[in-house]
Amino acid sequence: MKRWALLCAVCIIFMGVSGALGAEIKIVTPTDGQTDVPNTVCTLLWKVTSGDEEISSLYTYDVYFGSSAATLTTPVSQDLTVPAYTVSNLEYDTTYFWKVVAFRTGEDTLVSSIWRFTTWDGGTLTFELVAPPDISGLTDPEEIGKARVLIDQNLHWKCTVGGLLINGLSYTVRLGTSGGTIPVVASGVTDMIYDPNLTYDQVYYWQITATAPDGRTWTGPIWKFYTMAQTTLGGSGCSLGALSFGGILLLLPLAYGLLKKSRKL
């Protein structure tokens, strides 16, 4: 009986401290030594693990950040309850150092290694098309027809540096029906999406210019898309092209009722 009681006591003690046994702070992103990290907005992420178990929620954190390891003496943020900290407006082509100290009541303080990353040099910004599909390289009329889009299509793009999404930029959107001088339709856009005013059966050309907080700009390629033609029901005057999917669903009961009535006649 005494052995059983002793074993239970040991188990209880072990369960109480197992979360902290072998606990360590691990870097998530940017990885240690990573280069071409976006300088406009960068979120530092880490986690605390004990074996295979993540126990980050059990700790609070102080973050140290600076341009050299020697400057990591005063935290830039304290008592964080989530393992994340965002830095912004960093210098181009500069190496930064950071570390994390984790606290948990009744447990030893954890101190991470000193990590570092280098920001991009402000050179190449990659523009990635999300939607609508670009038809610039298509010559087959059938393929072009399949690529047509609805007039409620949004313009959606991504800007990346070294494969990483870059935030904190503003955008100028150019949209027109000619590939020559494309007029500006919006400026100061902060999201990588824009809702244009499109018409039926029209070819459009569009282009994005990104602007950093320091005024530096990058201009993307010209993309091209084609909207669907407006179709009508013969003799009804009802435009299918103008109907949303929800609107079509609302018409289904009416169509069903008319069909039943015609069968009775």
Secondary structure, DSSP 4 states (H G I P E B T S, - for coil): -HHHHHHHHHHHHHHHHTTTTT-EEEEEESPTTEEEE-SSEEEEEEEEEETTEE-GGG-EEEEEEESSGGGTTS-SEEEESSSEEEEESPPTT-EEEEEEEEE-TTSPPEEPPPEEEEE--S---EEEEEESPP-TT---HHHHHHT-B-TTPPEEEEEEETTEE--S-EEEEEEESSSSSPPEEEEEE-SSEE-----SS-EEEEEEEEE-TTS-EEE---EEEEBPPP-B-TTT--BSTT--HHHHHHHHHHHHHHHHHHHH-
